[in-house]
Amino acid sequence: LVLLVLGLVMVGSASLGVAQHDFGDPFHYLWRQSAYVLVALTLGVGAFFVPMGFWQKAGPVLIVGAALVLMLVFVPGLGTEVKGSRRWLNLGLFNLQASELAKFFVIIYLAGYLVRHAEAVRSSLAGFLRPLILLAFLVVLLLLEPDYGAAAVMLATAMGMMWLAGARMSQFILLMLILFAMLAAVALLESYRIDRLTVFLDPWQDPFRKGFQLTQALIAFGRGDLFGVGLGSGIQKLFYLPEAHTDFLLAVIGEELGLVGVLAVIGLFLVLIHRIFHIGREAEKRDHAFAAWLCYGIGLWVGLQAIINMGVNMGVLPTKGLTLPLMSYGGSSLVVTCVALAIVLRTFHELHRYDRASQRRVKRT
């Protein structure tokens, strides 16, 4: 909730100039983000009341759903192209970013797969590769959009879950070599991809073209110093820093709230991820295997996406086009993340109910 509220405040601050210029209302994006938060919390409450058994049974259907939503973005009239990428489905009242649903559905499916085939994943190459073949198909669809950031997060999350399941190191090395070769081939197909991969190493070589976005983000962090210039007083968001209210919200936080504000955001994410993994470990101790793997997957997904977004903002990683979970402007990411976290809370609720039932049985005996 703290991340949601802070994100809402910072989206309002970061989008003032752009909203006034584009819509004549400086609070346009703030109102929309407030509506997204309301929808996300409502759906999250609904997801909380869904038993974990439902999600486990739905896994095979949801992985098919993930493939369908990713394919639908290529259907003329349904898929919407924005800035050269077809990542959104036009559903009338709103646009749905297909990759957000796909990442979530993959985690649910893979959690169920690890419950059914944990021993095969640990002992055989076939058991390790079987879910990754399905994943490879989804990654290809993401690369065709193109959405390299979502593809990277999906792959890294799946590999992290397989690693936690006990897959062999030799299998990971083989997979990493294959992925490296594929990514190198994809990067060489278009010069702008190579530019994205290299410009973060020295954005000041071309600060007004290829390195413009990153140099403006770094200037924002520099202006913020320790305590920031004050909430709403930043100037980089005023048409200097592109995507200030979406992908580069952390840079605005750095300018207006300073290093202290950035460290506070990092600390909040660390607390959140630690709590998710703690619930997962508690579920594993009680032999609630599906709930445990689902929590681990959600923790990896949210944590990796936050790390990548922060790394991009700080110039440590190449630009990926990923939002900061729970904070950046956008409905799809916010809604799906809140539903995922509601499922984690459902796991916590079921564990407590299981403990109470166990205590009652002990008292009867």
ChimeraX attribute file (.defattr): number of C-alpha atoms within 10 A of each C-alpha:
attribute: neighborCount
match mode: 1-to-1
recipient: residues
	/A:1	9
	/A:2	11
	/A:3	16
	/A:4	17
	/A:5	14
	/A:6	15
	/A:7	24
	/A:8	24
	/A:9	17
	/A:10	25
	/A:11	26
	/A:12	24
	/A:13	25
	/A:14	34
	/A:15	26
	/A:16	20
	/A:17	18
	/A:18	22
	/A:19	17
	/A:20	14
	/A:21	12
	/A:22	10
	/A:23	11
	/A:24	11
	/A:25	15
	/A:26	18
	/A:27	19
	/A:28	17
	/A:29	24
	/A:30	23
	/A:31	14
	/A:32	15
	/A:33	23
	/A:34	19
	/A:35	13
	/A:36	20
	/A:37	21
	/A:38	13
	/A:39	16
	/A:40	22
	/A:41	18
	/A:42	14
	/A:43	16
	/A:44	21
	/A:45	17
	/A:46	13
	/A:47	20
	/A:48	19
	/A:49	13
	/A:50	13
	/A:51	13
	/A:52	19
	/A:53	10
	/A:54	9
	/A:55	21
	/A:56	19
	/A:57	13
	/A:58	14
	/A:59	20
	/A:60	17
	/A:61	12
	/A:62	20
	/A:63	22
	/A:64	16
	/A:65	16
	/A:66	21
	/A:67	22
	/A:68	14
	/A:69	20
	/A:70	27
	/A:71	17
	/A:72	18
	/A:73	25
	/A:74	19
	/A:75	11
	/A:76	9
	/A:77	11
	/A:78	15
	/A:79	24
	/A:80	20
	/A:81	17
	/A:82	9
	/A:83	5
	/A:84	9
	/A:85	15
	/A:86	22
	/A:87	26
	/A:88	24
	/A:89	22
	/A:90	17
	/A:91	11
	/A:92	8
	/A:93	6
	/A:94	11
	/A:95	17
	/A:96	22
	/A:97	22
	/A:98	25
	/A:99	28
	/A:100	20
	/A:101	20
	/A:102	26
	/A:103	24
	/A:104	22
	/A:105	23
	/A:106	28
	/A:107	27
	/A:108	27
	/A:109	24
	/A:110	25
	/A:111	28
	/A:112	23
	/A:113	20
	/A:114	23
	/A:115	17
	/A:116	13
	/A:117	13
	/A:118	18
	/A:119	15
	/A:120	15
	/A:121	23
	/A:122	18
	/A:123	13
	/A:124	13
	/A:125	14
	/A:126	11
	/A:127	18
	/A:128	23
	/A:129	15
	/A:130	13
	/A:131	18
	/A:132	19
	/A:133	11
	/A:134	14
	/A:135	20
	/A:136	14
	/A:137	11
	/A:138	26
	/A:139	24
	/A:140	15
	/A:141	19
	/A:142	25
	/A:143	16
	/A:144	16
	/A:145	19
	/A:146	16
	/A:147	20
	/A:148	20
	/A:149	21
	/A:150	22
	/A:151	21
	/A:152	18
	/A:153	20
	/A:154	27
	/A:155	21
	/A:156	16
	/A:157	25
	/A:158	23
	/A:159	20
	/A:160	16
	/A:161	23
	/A:162	24
	/A:163	16
	/A:164	12
	/A:165	18
	/A:166	13
	/A:167	23
	/A:168	16
	/A:169	10
	/A:170	10
	/A:171	15
	/A:172	15
	/A:173	11
	/A:174	10
	/A:175	15
	/A:176	13
	/A:177	10
	/A:178	12
	/A:179	13
	/A:180	11
	/A:181	12
	/A:182	11
	/A:183	11
	/A:184	12
	/A:185	11
	/A:186	13
	/A:187	16
	/A:188	11
	/A:189	10
	/A:190	10
	/A:191	9
	/A:192	12
	/A:193	16
	/A:194	15
	/A:195	15
	/A:196	17
	/A:197	14
	/A:198	16
	/A:199	22
	/A:200	20
	/A:201	14
	/A:202	13
	/A:203	20
	/A:204	15
	/A:205	12
	/A:206	12
	/A:207	15
	/A:208	12
	/A:209	11
	/A:210	18
	/A:211	20
	/A:212	18
	/A:213	21
	/A:214	26
	/A:215	24
	/A:216	22
	/A:217	28
	/A:218	20
	/A:219	17
	/A:220	28
	/A:221	26
	/A:222	16
	/A:223	19
	/A:224	25
	/A:225	16
	/A:226	17
	/A:227	16
	/A:228	24
	/A:229	19
	/A:230	13
	/A:231	16
	/A:232	19
	/A:233	15
	/A:234	21
	/A:235	17
	/A:236	22
	/A:237	27
	/A:238	14
	/A:239	13
	/A:240	16
	/A:241	24
	/A:242	18
	/A:243	18
	/A:244	27
	/A:245	29
	/A:246	19
	/A:247	22
	/A:248	28
	/A:249	28
	/A:250	32
	/A:251	31
	/A:252	31
	/A:253	31
	/A:254	30
	/A:255	32
	/A:256	30
	/A:257	27
	/A:258	25
	/A:259	19
	/A:260	16
	/A:261	19
	/A:262	24
	/A:263	13
	/A:264	14
	/A:265	19
	/A:266	15
	/A:267	12
	/A:268	14
	/A:269	19
	/A:270	14
	/A:271	11
	/A:272	17
	/A:273	21
	/A:274	14
	/A:275	15
	/A:276	25
	/A:277	21
	/A:278	17
	/A:279	21
	/A:280	26
	/A:281	19
	/A:282	16
	/A:283	22
	/A:284	16
	/A:285	11
	/A:286	12
	/A:287	11
	/A:288	18
	/A:289	19
	/A:290	26
	/A:291	31
	/A:292	25
	/A:293	28
	/A:294	31
	/A:295	31
	/A:296	25
	/A:297	30
	/A:298	26
	/A:299	24
	/A:300	24
	/A:301	26
	/A:302	22
	/A:303	21
	/A:304	19
	/A:305	23
	/A:306	21
	/A:307	16
	/A:308	23
	/A:309	27
	/A:310	23
	/A:311	16
	/A:312	23
	/A:313	27
	/A:314	20
	/A:315	19
	/A:316	13
	/A:317	19
	/A:318	23
	/A:319	24
	/A:320	18
	/A:321	17
	/A:322	22
	/A:323	24
	/A:324	24
	/A:325	24
	/A:326	27
	/A:327	27
	/A:328	25
	/A:329	30
	/A:330	22
	/A:331	22
	/A:332	19
	/A:333	24
	/A:334	25
	/A:335	22
	/A:336	21
	/A:337	22
	/A:338	24
	/A:339	21
	/A:340	24
	/A:341	20
	/A:342	21
	/A:343	26
	/A:344	27
	/A:345	20
	/A:346	20
	/A:347	26
	/A:348	19
	/A:349	14
	/A:350	17
	/A:351	18
	/A:352	12
	/A:353	12
	/A:354	13
	/A:355	13
	/A:356	12
	/A:357	11
	/A:358	11
	/A:359	11
	/A:360	11
	/A:361	10
	/A:362	9
	/A:363	7
	/A:364	6
	/A:365	5
